[in-house]
Amino acid sequence: MKVINRVISLLVGAVGGVVAGALFKRVWKVVSKDTDAPDATDLDRSWREVLTAAALHGAVFALVKAALQRGQVSGARRVSGGRAG
C-alpha cells in the first residue's frame, strides 16, 4: 500500500506543478497586464516587478500543493476506512 501511495503522490505532485504553473501565468496576466512574468535575471524589469512575481509564484505553488496534499490525505482516509497513511 505504501508503494501505491508513493506513486499516487508523485503523480499528484507532477500534475500539481503543471496546474500551478498554468494558474500562475493566468494570475500574472491579470495582475500585470503582461503575458510573461519577469525572470530574476531580466534587467529590463524593475526590482518590484521581479520580486512581486516571485512572491506570487511561490504563493500559487504553495496553495496548489497544500490543496492537493489535503485532498490526497482526505481521499486516502476515506478509502482506508478512517486510517490515514
TIDRENKE-625486 format. One record per residue: x, y, z of N, C-alpha, C, O in turn; residue in one letter; residue number from 0. Coordinates in Angstrom, 1 decimal, padded with zeros to 4 digits, always signed. Layout:
REM TIDRENKE-625486
+--------+--------+--------+--------+--------+--------+--------+--------+--------+--------+--------+--------+----+-----+
|   n.c1 |   n.c2 |   n.c3 |  ca.c1 |  ca.c2 |  ca.c3 |   c.c1 |   c.c2 |   c.c3 |   o.c1 |   o.c2 |   o.c3 | aa |   i |
+--------+--------+--------+--------+--------+--------+--------+--------+--------+--------+--------+--------+----+-----+
|      X |      Y |      Z |      X |      Y |      Z |      X |      Y |      Z |      X |      Y |      Z |  A | NUM |
...
+--------+--------+--------+--------+--------+--------+--------+--------+--------+--------+--------+--------+----+-----+
REM end
This chain:
REM TIDRENKE-625486
+--------+--------+--------+--------+--------+--------+--------+--------+--------+--------+--------+--------+----+-----+
|   n.c1 |   n.c2 |   n.c3 |  ca.c1 |  ca.c2 |  ca.c3 |   c.c1 |   c.c2 |   c.c3 |   o.c1 |   o.c2 |   o.c3 | aa |   i |
+--------+--------+--------+--------+--------+--------+--------+--------+--------+--------+--------+--------+----+-----+
| +000.8 | -001.2 | +000.0 | +000.0 | +000.0 | +000.0 | +000.9 | +001.3 | +000.0 | +000.5 | +002.3 | -000.6 |  M |   0 |
| +002.0 | +001.2 | +000.7 | +002.9 | +002.4 | +000.7 | +003.4 | +002.7 | -000.7 | +003.6 | +003.9 | -001.0 |  K |   1 |
| +003.7 | +001.7 | -001.5 | +004.2 | +001.9 | -002.8 | +003.2 | +002.6 | -003.7 | +003.5 | +003.5 | -004.4 |  V |   2 |
| +001.9 | +002.2 | -003.5 | +000.8 | +002.8 | -004.3 | +000.7 | +004.2 | -003.9 | +000.5 | +005.1 | -004.7 |  I |   3 |
| +000.7 | +004.5 | -002.6 | +000.6 | +005.9 | -002.1 | +001.7 | +006.7 | -002.6 | +001.5 | +007.9 | -003.0 |  N |   4 |
| +002.9 | +006.2 | -002.7 | +004.1 | +007.0 | -003.2 | +003.9 | +007.3 | -004.7 | +004.2 | +008.4 | -005.1 |  R |   5 |
| +003.5 | +006.3 | -005.4 | +003.2 | +006.6 | -006.9 | +002.2 | +007.6 | -007.1 | +002.3 | +008.5 | -007.9 |  V |   6 |
| +001.1 | +007.5 | -006.3 | +000.0 | +008.5 | -006.4 | +000.5 | +009.9 | -006.0 | +000.2 | +010.8 | -006.7 |  I |   7 |
| +001.3 | +009.9 | -005.0 | +001.9 | +011.2 | -004.5 | +002.7 | +011.8 | -005.6 | +002.7 | +013.0 | -005.8 |  S |   8 |
| +003.5 | +011.0 | -006.3 | +004.4 | +011.6 | -007.4 | +003.6 | +012.1 | -008.5 | +003.9 | +013.1 | -009.1 |  L |   9 |
| +002.5 | +011.3 | -008.9 | +001.7 | +011.8 | -010.0 | +000.9 | +013.0 | -009.6 | +000.8 | +014.0 | -010.4 |  L |  10 |
| +000.4 | +013.1 | -008.4 | -000.3 | +014.3 | -007.9 | +000.6 | +015.5 | -007.9 | +000.3 | +016.6 | -008.3 |  V |  11 |
| +001.9 | +015.3 | -007.5 | +002.9 | +016.3 | -007.5 | +003.2 | +016.9 | -008.9 | +003.3 | +018.1 | -009.1 |  G |  12 |
| +003.3 | +016.0 | -009.8 | +003.6 | +016.4 | -011.2 | +002.4 | +017.1 | -011.8 | +002.6 | +018.2 | -012.4 |  A |  13 |
| +001.2 | +016.6 | -011.6 | +000.0 | +017.3 | -012.1 | -000.1 | +018.7 | -011.4 | -000.5 | +019.7 | -012.1 |  V |  14 |
| +000.2 | +018.7 | -010.1 | +000.1 | +019.9 | -009.4 | +001.0 | +021.0 | -009.9 | +000.7 | +022.2 | -010.0 |  G |  15 |
| +002.2 | +020.6 | -010.3 | +003.2 | +021.5 | -010.8 | +002.7 | +022.1 | -012.1 | +002.9 | +023.3 | -012.4 |  G |  16 |
| +002.1 | +021.3 | -013.0 | +001.6 | +021.8 | -014.2 | +000.4 | +022.8 | -014.0 | +000.3 | +023.9 | -014.6 |  V |  17 |
| -000.5 | +022.4 | -013.1 | -001.7 | +023.2 | -012.8 | -001.2 | +024.5 | -012.1 | -001.7 | +025.6 | -012.5 |  V |  18 |
| -000.3 | +024.5 | -011.2 | +000.2 | +025.7 | -010.5 | +000.9 | +026.6 | -011.5 | +000.7 | +027.8 | -011.5 |  A |  19 |
| +001.6 | +026.1 | -012.5 | +002.3 | +026.9 | -013.5 | +001.3 | +027.6 | -014.4 | +001.5 | +028.8 | -014.6 |  G |  20 |
| +000.3 | +026.9 | -014.8 | -000.8 | +027.5 | -015.6 | -001.6 | +028.5 | -014.9 | -001.9 | +029.6 | -015.4 |  A |  21 |
| -001.9 | +028.2 | -013.6 | -002.6 | +029.2 | -012.8 | -001.8 | +030.5 | -012.6 | -002.3 | +031.6 | -012.6 |  L |  22 |
| -000.5 | +030.3 | -012.3 | +000.3 | +031.5 | -012.1 | +000.4 | +032.3 | -013.3 | +000.3 | +033.6 | -013.2 |  F |  23 |
| +000.5 | +031.8 | -014.5 | +000.5 | +032.5 | -015.7 | -000.7 | +033.3 | -015.9 | -000.7 | +034.5 | -016.3 |  K |  24 |
| -001.9 | +032.7 | -015.6 | -003.2 | +033.4 | -015.7 | -003.3 | +034.6 | -014.7 | -003.7 | +035.7 | -015.1 |  R |  25 |
| -002.9 | +034.3 | -013.5 | -003.0 | +035.3 | -012.4 | -002.0 | +036.5 | -012.8 | -002.4 | +037.6 | -012.6 |  V |  26 |
| -000.8 | +036.1 | -013.2 | +000.2 | +037.2 | -013.6 | -000.4 | +038.1 | -014.7 | -000.2 | +039.3 | -014.7 |  W |  27 |
| -001.0 | +037.4 | -015.7 | -001.5 | +038.2 | -016.8 | -002.6 | +039.2 | -016.4 | -002.7 | +040.3 | -016.9 |  K |  28 |
| -003.4 | +038.8 | -015.4 | -004.5 | +039.7 | -014.9 | -003.8 | +040.8 | -014.0 | -004.2 | +042.0 | -014.1 |  V |  29 |
| -002.9 | +040.4 | -013.2 | -002.3 | +041.4 | -012.2 | -001.5 | +042.4 | -012.9 | -001.5 | +043.6 | -012.6 |  V |  30 |
| -000.7 | +042.0 | -013.9 | +000.3 | +042.9 | -014.5 | +000.0 | +043.4 | -015.9 | +000.6 | +044.3 | -016.4 |  S |  31 |
| -001.1 | +042.8 | -016.5 | -001.4 | +043.1 | -017.9 | -000.3 | +042.8 | -018.9 | -000.2 | +043.3 | -020.0 |  K |  32 |
| +000.6 | +041.9 | -018.4 | +001.7 | +041.4 | -019.3 | +001.6 | +039.9 | -019.4 | +001.3 | +039.2 | -018.4 |  D |  33 |
| +001.9 | +039.3 | -020.5 | +001.8 | +037.9 | -020.7 | +002.9 | +037.1 | -020.1 | +002.7 | +035.9 | -019.7 |  T |  34 |
| +004.1 | +037.7 | -019.9 | +005.3 | +037.0 | -019.4 | +005.7 | +037.5 | -018.1 | +005.9 | +038.7 | -017.9 |  D |  35 |
| +005.8 | +036.6 | -017.1 | +006.3 | +037.1 | -015.8 | +007.8 | +037.3 | -015.9 | +008.5 | +036.6 | -016.7 |  A |  36 |
| +008.4 | +038.3 | -015.2 | +009.8 | +038.6 | -015.3 | +010.6 | +037.5 | -014.7 | +010.3 | +036.9 | -013.7 |  P |  37 |
| +011.8 | +037.3 | -015.2 | +012.8 | +036.4 | -014.7 | +013.7 | +037.3 | -013.8 | +013.9 | +038.5 | -014.1 |  D |  38 |
| +014.3 | +036.7 | -012.8 | +015.2 | +037.4 | -011.9 | +016.4 | +038.0 | -012.6 | +016.9 | +039.0 | -012.1 |  A |  39 |
| +016.8 | +037.4 | -013.7 | +017.9 | +038.0 | -014.4 | +017.6 | +039.0 | -015.5 | +018.5 | +039.5 | -016.2 |  T |  40 |
| +016.3 | +039.3 | -015.6 | +015.8 | +040.2 | -016.7 | +016.1 | +041.7 | -016.2 | +015.3 | +042.2 | -015.4 |  D |  41 |
| +017.1 | +042.3 | -016.6 | +017.5 | +043.6 | -016.1 | +016.6 | +044.7 | -016.7 | +016.7 | +045.9 | -016.3 |  L |  42 |
| +015.7 | +044.4 | -017.6 | +014.8 | +045.4 | -018.2 | +013.5 | +045.5 | -017.3 | +012.7 | +046.4 | -017.6 |  D |  43 |
| +013.4 | +044.7 | -016.3 | +012.3 | +044.7 | -015.4 | +012.7 | +045.3 | -014.1 | +013.9 | +045.1 | -013.7 |  R |  44 |
| +011.8 | +045.9 | -013.4 | +012.1 | +046.5 | -012.1 | +012.3 | +045.5 | -011.0 | +011.7 | +044.4 | -011.1 |  S |  45 |
| +013.0 | +045.9 | -009.9 | +013.1 | +045.0 | -008.7 | +011.7 | +044.7 | -008.2 | +011.4 | +043.5 | -007.9 |  W |  46 |
| +010.8 | +045.7 | -008.1 | +009.5 | +045.5 | -007.6 | +008.7 | +044.4 | -008.4 | +008.1 | +043.6 | -007.8 |  R |  47 |
| +008.8 | +044.5 | -009.7 | +008.1 | +043.6 | -010.6 | +008.6 | +042.2 | -010.4 | +007.9 | +041.2 | -010.4 |  E |  48 |
| +010.0 | +042.1 | -010.4 | +010.6 | +040.7 | -010.3 | +010.2 | +040.1 | -008.9 | +009.9 | +038.9 | -008.9 |  V |  49 |
| +010.3 | +040.9 | -007.8 | +010.0 | +040.3 | -006.5 | +008.5 | +040.0 | -006.3 | +008.2 | +039.1 | -005.6 |  L |  50 |
| +007.7 | +040.9 | -006.9 | +006.3 | +040.6 | -006.8 | +005.9 | +039.3 | -007.6 | +005.1 | +038.5 | -007.1 |  T |  51 |
| +006.5 | +039.1 | -008.7 | +006.3 | +037.9 | -009.5 | +006.7 | +036.7 | -008.7 | +006.1 | +035.6 | -008.7 |  A |  52 |
| +007.9 | +036.8 | -008.1 | +008.4 | +035.7 | -007.3 | +007.5 | +035.3 | -006.1 | +007.3 | +034.2 | -005.9 |  A |  53 |
| +007.1 | +036.3 | -005.4 | +006.2 | +036.1 | -004.3 | +004.9 | +035.5 | -004.7 | +004.4 | +034.6 | -004.1 |  A |  54 |
| +004.3 | +036.0 | -005.8 | +003.1 | +035.4 | -006.3 | +003.2 | +034.0 | -006.8 | +002.4 | +033.1 | -006.5 |  L |  55 |
| +004.3 | +033.8 | -007.4 | +004.7 | +032.4 | -007.9 | +004.7 | +031.4 | -006.8 | +004.1 | +030.4 | -006.8 |  H |  56 |
| +005.4 | +031.8 | -005.7 | +005.6 | +031.0 | -004.5 | +004.2 | +030.7 | -003.9 | +003.9 | +029.6 | -003.4 |  G |  57 |
| +003.4 | +031.8 | -003.8 | +002.1 | +031.6 | -003.1 | +001.2 | +030.7 | -003.9 | +000.5 | +029.9 | -003.3 |  A |  58 |
| +001.2 | +030.8 | -005.2 | +000.3 | +030.0 | -006.0 | +000.8 | +028.5 | -005.9 | -000.1 | +027.6 | -005.7 |  V |  59 |
| +002.1 | +028.3 | -006.0 | +002.5 | +026.9 | -005.9 | +002.3 | +026.3 | -004.5 | +001.9 | +025.1 | -004.4 |  F |  60 |
| +002.4 | +027.1 | -003.5 | +002.1 | +026.6 | -002.1 | +000.7 | +026.3 | -001.9 | +000.3 | +025.3 | -001.3 |  A |  61 |
| -000.2 | +027.2 | -002.5 | -001.6 | +027.0 | -002.4 | -002.0 | +025.7 | -003.1 | -002.8 | +024.9 | -002.5 |  L |  62 |
| -001.6 | +025.5 | -004.3 | -001.9 | +024.3 | -005.1 | -001.4 | +023.0 | -004.4 | -002.1 | +022.0 | -004.3 |  V |  63 |
| -000.2 | +023.1 | -003.9 | +000.5 | +022.0 | -003.2 | -000.4 | +021.6 | -002.0 | -000.7 | +020.4 | -001.8 |  K |  64 |
| -000.7 | +022.6 | -001.2 | -001.5 | +022.3 | +000.0 | -002.9 | +021.7 | -000.3 | -003.3 | +020.8 | +000.4 |  A |  65 |
| -003.5 | +022.3 | -001.3 | -004.8 | +021.8 | -001.7 | -004.8 | +020.3 | -002.2 | -005.6 | +019.5 | -001.8 |  A |  66 |
| -003.8 | +020.0 | -003.0 | -003.6 | +018.7 | -003.5 | -003.3 | +017.7 | -002.4 | -003.8 | +016.6 | -002.4 |  L |  67 |
| -002.3 | +018.1 | -001.5 | -002.0 | +017.2 | -000.4 | -003.1 | +016.9 | +000.5 | -003.4 | +015.8 | +000.9 |  Q |  68 |
| -003.9 | +018.0 | +000.8 | -005.0 | +017.8 | +001.7 | -006.1 | +016.9 | +001.0 | -006.6 | +016.0 | +001.7 |  R |  69 |
| -006.3 | +017.1 | -000.2 | -007.2 | +016.2 | -001.0 | -006.8 | +014.8 | -001.0 | -007.6 | +013.8 | -000.9 |  G |  70 |
| -005.5 | +014.6 | -001.2 | -004.9 | +013.2 | -001.2 | -005.1 | +012.5 | +000.1 | -005.4 | +011.4 | +000.2 |  Q |  71 |
| -004.8 | +013.2 | +001.2 | -004.9 | +012.6 | +002.5 | -006.3 | +012.3 | +002.9 | -006.7 | +011.3 | +003.4 |  V |  72 |
| -007.2 | +013.3 | +002.5 | -008.7 | +013.0 | +002.8 | -009.2 | +011.8 | +002.0 | -009.9 | +011.0 | +002.5 |  S |  73 |
| -008.7 | +011.7 | +000.7 | -009.1 | +010.6 | -000.1 | -008.6 | +009.3 | +000.5 | -009.3 | +008.3 | +000.5 |  G |  74 |
| -007.3 | +009.3 | +000.9 | -006.7 | +008.1 | +001.4 | -007.5 | +007.6 | +002.7 | -007.7 | +006.5 | +003.0 |  A |  75 |
| -007.9 | +008.6 | +003.5 | -008.6 | +008.3 | +004.7 | -010.0 | +007.7 | +004.4 | -010.4 | +006.7 | +005.0 |  R |  76 |
| -010.6 | +008.2 | +003.4 | -011.9 | +007.6 | +003.0 | -011.8 | +006.2 | +002.5 | -012.6 | +005.3 | +002.8 |  R |  77 |
| -010.7 | +006.0 | +001.7 | -010.5 | +004.7 | +001.1 | -010.1 | +003.7 | +002.1 | -010.5 | +002.5 | +002.1 |  V |  78 |
| -009.3 | +004.1 | +003.1 | -008.8 | +003.2 | +004.1 | -009.8 | +003.0 | +005.3 | -009.5 | +002.2 | +006.2 |  S |  79 |
| -010.9 | +003.6 | +005.2 | -011.9 | +003.5 | +006.3 | -011.6 | +004.2 | +007.6 | -011.9 | +003.8 | +008.7 |  G |  80 |
| -010.9 | +005.4 | +007.4 | -010.6 | +006.2 | +008.6 | -009.1 | +006.1 | +009.0 | -008.7 | +006.9 | +009.9 |  G |  81 |
| -008.3 | +005.2 | +008.4 | -006.9 | +005.1 | +008.8 | -006.1 | +005.8 | +007.7 | -006.0 | +005.3 | +006.6 |  R |  82 |
| -005.6 | +007.0 | +008.0 | -004.7 | +007.7 | +007.0 | -003.3 | +007.2 | +007.1 | -002.8 | +006.8 | +008.1 |  A |  83 |
| -002.7 | +007.1 | +005.9 | -001.3 | +006.7 | +005.8 | -001.1 | +005.4 | +005.4 | +000.0 | +004.8 | +005.3 |  G |  84 |
+--------+--------+--------+--------+--------+--------+--------+--------+--------+--------+--------+--------+----+-----+
REM end
